[in-house]
């Protein structure tokens, strides 16, 4: 099912169980939050992310009534498939109890999600939706709706300018709208130029996210170098990111939850906090140690090599880093 069909379905009769997957995490998170709102399950929501998922606990949760007298919603996020028998058992439990719901966000490659679609067929009281990267026109419409929701005065051209500045990154653009809303006035390109991060810093963030999501990175590195970043600046940003992942990983091990303010001293936007938390959950402690050591070795090689070789060394070093993930 495509996005527009899914949006129409949510307005009329929301499916009891939903599989979400695709290329845009911001839109998927928005659909999940909307689903939570319309099912009124915020108080009884249970999250099981990555290795936290256990069939017995998921089955037990969907077999009982809500402690709050409302509905139960089980939200599963993982990059591995759930065995078919387990998945169909959970969907059956959802259909037996009119107050139970199931959301499964599959974070693996979209091409591998096709076998999951059979379990989420309408005949089984479920459905699935694949979310694609929006084009510029669709992104502007999405941001227009968000601006109206938060009471921000900003016209079509300023939204287009913001998206161009942030390379059509919908999640980052939406976060910037929240910041701009503090000004309590009409937002133009002048305010955006003054307050929104430069394209280079955004491209760096995109590179690091692509690096750890095991996506192609060469074009992003080329764009960064064209924007004036050197190999050492890119490496330092990556080391800083890995250090943050280590802090998130350690905090979760000790406390069982995430609080970016307690970890970093300042609160991250919800989307970015969740993204870092998901990565930190996926990467094991020995793997983090390997990455730390690899980045230190790469730094030494870059410092001892002529400038003409550094770009190739960076490509090779990042490709090797991805092999650890």
C-alpha positions in Angstrom: 0.0 0.0 0.0 1.2 3.5 -0.8 1.2 6.5 1.5 -1.9 8.3 0.2 -4.0 5.1 0.4 -2.7 4.5 3.9 -3.5 8.1 5.0 -7.1 7.7 3.7 -7.4 4.4 5.6 -6.3 6.0 8.8 -9.1 8.6 8.4 -11.8 5.9 8.0 -10.9 2.6 9.6 -7.4 2.2 11.0 -6.0 -1.3 10.6 -5.5 -3.3 13.8 -1.9 -4.3 12.8 0.4 -2.3 10.5 3.8 -2.9 9.0 5.8 0.2 8.1 9.0 0.3 6.2 10.8 2.4 3.6 13.2 5.2 3.0 12.0 8.2 5.1 12.3 7.7 8.9 10.6 11.1 9.6 7.4 10.2 7.8 7.3 6.8 9.4 7.7 8.3 12.9 5.0 10.8 12.0 2.6 8.0 11.0 3.4 6.1 14.2 2.7 9.2 16.4 -0.6 9.8 14.5 -1.6 6.1 15.0 -0.8 6.4 18.7 -3.0 9.5 18.9 -6.0 8.1 17.0 -5.9 4.8 19.0 -5.4 6.7 22.3 -2.7 4.3 23.4 0.0 6.7 24.7 -0.5 5.6 28.3 -0.4 1.9 27.7 2.1 1.8 24.8 4.8 -0.9 25.0 8.0 -0.5 23.0 10.3 -3.3 22.0 13.3 -2.2 19.9 15.8 -4.4 18.2 17.2 -7.0 20.6 14.6 -6.1 23.2 12.0 -8.0 21.2 11.0 -11.3 22.8 8.1 -13.3 21.5 6.9 -14.4 24.9 6.7 -10.9 26.4 5.0 -9.6 23.2 2.5 -12.4 23.2 1.8 -11.9 26.9 1.3 -8.1 26.5 -1.2 -8.6 23.6 -3.1 -11.3 25.6 -4.1 -9.1 28.4 -6.3 -6.0 28.8 -4.8 -2.6 29.4 -4.0 -1.7 32.9 -5.3 1.8 32.2 -8.7 0.6 31.0 -8.1 1.6 27.4 -6.2 0.0 24.6 -2.9 -1.8 24.3 -0.4 -0.9 21.5 2.7 -2.9 20.9 5.4 -1.0 18.9 8.2 -3.1 17.5 11.2 -1.6 15.8 14.0 -3.9 14.4 16.2 -4.4 11.4 15.6 -8.2 11.5 12.5 -10.0 10.4 10.2 -11.6 13.0 9.6 -15.3 12.2 6.4 -15.8 10.3 4.7 -18.0 13.0 5.4 -15.5 15.7 4.2 -12.6 13.6 1.0 -14.2 12.7 0.3 -15.2 16.3 0.7 -11.6 17.4 -1.7 -10.4 14.6 -4.2 -13.1 15.6 -4.1 -11.9 19.2 -4.7 -8.3 18.0 -7.8 -9.4 16.1 -9.2 -11.4 19.1 -9.1 -8.3 21.4 -10.8 -5.1 20.0 -8.6 -3.0 22.3 -5.2 -4.3 21.1 -3.0 -2.9 18.3 0.3 -3.8 16.7 2.8 -1.6 14.8 5.9 -3.1 13.3 8.5 -0.7 11.9 10.9 -2.8 9.8 14.2 -0.9 9.6 16.0 -3.4 7.3 16.3 -2.9 3.5 13.0 -2.3 1.8 13.5 -5.0 -0.7 13.6 -7.6 2.1 10.3 -6.5 3.5 8.2 -8.1 0.8 7.9 -11.5 2.6 6.5 -9.6 5.6 3.7 -8.1 3.6 1.8 -11.5 3.3 1.4 -11.6 7.1 0.0 -8.0 7.1 -2.8 -8.6 4.5 -6.2 -7.0 4.9 -7.7 -10.5 5.1 -5.9 -10.9 8.4 -7.1 -7.6 9.8 -3.8 -5.9 9.0 -2.1 -3.8 6.4 1.3 -2.5 5.3 2.7 0.7 3.9 6.0 1.5 2.2 7.2 5.1 2.7 9.3 6.7 -0.1 11.5 9.7 0.1 9.3 12.7 -0.8 10.1 15.0 -3.7 10.4 18.7 -3.1 6.8 19.5 -3.8 5.5 16.8 -1.4 8.1 17.9 1.2 6.8 21.5 1.0 3.2 20.3 1.5 4.2 18.3 4.6 6.1 21.3 6.1 3.1 23.5 5.3 0.9 21.3 7.4 3.4 21.3 10.2 3.8 25.1 10.1 0.0 25.4 10.4 -0.1 23.0 13.3 2.5 24.9 15.3 1.1 28.3 14.3 4.2 29.4 12.3 3.8 32.0 9.6 6.0 31.0 6.7 5.2 31.1 2.9 5.8 28.6 0.1 9.0 30.3 -1.1 10.6 30.4 2.4 9.8 26.7 2.9 11.3 25.9 -0.5 14.4 27.9 0.4 14.7 26.0 3.7 14.5 22.6 2.0 17.1 23.6 -0.6 19.4 24.7 2.2 19.0 21.4 4.0 19.2 19.2 0.9 15.5 18.2 1.1 16.1 16.6 4.5 12.5 16.5 5.8 13.4 15.6 9.4 16.0 18.4 9.8 13.7 20.9 8.1 10.8 20.0 10.5 13.1 20.5 13.5 14.1 23.9 12.2 10.5 25.0 11.9 10.1 24.2 15.6 13.1 26.5 16.4 11.8 29.3 14.1 8.4 29.2 15.7 10.0 30.8 18.8 10.3 34.1 17.0 6.6 34.6 17.0 6.5 36.4 13.7 6.5 35.8 9.9 9.6 33.8 8.7 11.4 34.8 5.6 14.6 33.8 3.9 16.4 36.4 6.0 15.5 34.7 9.3 16.5 31.3 7.8 19.9 32.6 6.7 20.5 33.9 10.2 19.4 30.9 12.2 19.6 27.7 10.2 22.8 25.7 10.1 25.0 25.8 7.0 24.7 23.2 4.3 28.2 21.8 5.1 27.2 20.9 8.6 24.0 19.2 7.4 26.0 17.3 4.7 28.3 16.1 7.5 25.4 14.8 9.5 24.0 13.1 6.4 27.4 11.4 5.7 27.7 10.1 9.3 24.1 8.8 9.3 24.6 7.1 5.9 27.9 5.7 7.1 26.3 4.0 10.1 23.2 2.9 8.2 25.6 1.2 5.7 24.4 3.3 2.8 26.5 4.6 -0.1 28.8 7.5 1.1 31.1 8.5 -1.8 28.8 11.1 -3.3 28.2 12.7 0.1 32.0 12.8 0.8 32.5 14.4 -2.6 29.9 17.1 -1.9 31.5 17.8 1.5 34.9 18.3 0.0 33.4 20.6 -2.7 31.8 22.6 0.1 35.3 23.2 1.7 35.5 20.5 4.3 38.8 18.6 4.6 39.5 15.0 5.5 40.4 15.9 9.1 37.2 17.8 9.7 35.1 14.9 8.4 37.1 12.5 10.6 36.7 14.6 13.7 33.0 14.9 13.2 32.8 11.1 12.8 34.9 10.6 16.0 32.6 13.0 17.9 29.5 11.1 16.7 31.0 7.7 17.7 31.8 9.1 21.2 28.1 10.2 21.5 27.0 6.7 20.5 29.2 5.3 23.2 27.7 7.6 25.8 24.1 6.6 24.7 25.1 2.9 24.7 26.5 3.1 28.2 23.6 5.2 29.6 21.1 2.7 28.3 23.0 -0.2 29.7 23.0 1.4 33.2 19.5 3.0 33.2 17.4 1.1 30.7 16.1 4.3 28.9 17.4 7.3 27.0 17.6 10.9 28.1 19.8 13.1 25.9 19.9 15.9 28.4 21.3 13.7 31.1 23.8 12.2 28.6 25.0 15.3 26.7 23.9 18.2 28.9 21.3 19.4 26.4 18.1 18.0 24.9 18.2 16.8 21.4 15.2 17.0 19.0 13.1 13.9 19.4 13.8 12.5 16.0 17.6 12.8 16.4 17.5 11.5 20.0 15.6 8.4 18.8 17.9 7.9 15.8 21.0 7.9 18.1 19.3 5.6 20.6 18.4 3.1 17.8 22.0 3.1 16.5 23.4 2.7 20.0 21.1 -0.2 20.7 22.2 -2.0 17.5 25.9 -1.6 17.9 27.5 -4.0 20.5 30.2 -2.9 22.9 33.1 -4.9 21.2 32.1 -3.3 17.8 32.2 0.2 19.3 35.7 -0.5 20.6 36.8 -1.7 17.1 35.4 1.4 15.5 37.2 3.6 18.1 40.5 1.9 17.4 40.0 2.0 13.6 39.3 5.8 13.6 42.5 6.4 15.7 44.5 4.3 13.2 42.9 6.2 10.3 43.8 9.5 11.9 47.4 8.5 12.1 47.5 7.4 8.5 46.0 10.6 7.3 48.5 12.7 9.3 51.4 10.8 8.0 50.3 10.8 4.3 50.7 13.5 1.6 47.5 15.5 1.0 47.0 14.0 -2.5 46.4 10.5 -0.8 44.2 11.6 2.0 40.9 11.6 0.2 41.4 8.0 -1.0 42.5 7.0 2.5 39.3 8.5 3.9 37.1 6.5 1.4 38.9 3.3 2.2 38.8 3.9 6.0 35.1 4.6 6.0 34.4 1.5 3.8 36.3 -0.6 6.3 34.3 1.0 9.2 31.1 0.0 7.5 32.3 -3.7 7.4 32.3 -3.7 11.2 28.6 -2.7 11.4 
